[in-house]
Amino acid sequence: PNADGNNDFWRVEGLETLSNPVVYIFDRYGKLLKQLSPTDPGWDGTFKGTPLPASDYWFRLDYTNQTGERVEAKFLNAHFSLKR
């Protein structure tokens, strides 16, 4: 996300196929930066309106499984690089 009109929001594709999904985005120190639902356009690379630096960020996906239990998708507990 750098406001150039291309890829201005980072998001996990296919969230709408899960029940009650939530994506949490963290900095490298574990600080929660953003919480996304399937209706959000995605993360614009900011925290409280301030653009964050190019760096690695981590995310976690939680959702409700078919039996109604809250599940943390450990295989999607991963990181990505924000480039400016």
Summary of the structure (lengths in Angstrom):
residues: 84
radius of gyration: 13.2
end to end distance: 7.1
largest distance: 42.6
contacts: 192
relative contact order: 0.26
helix: 7%
strand: 44%
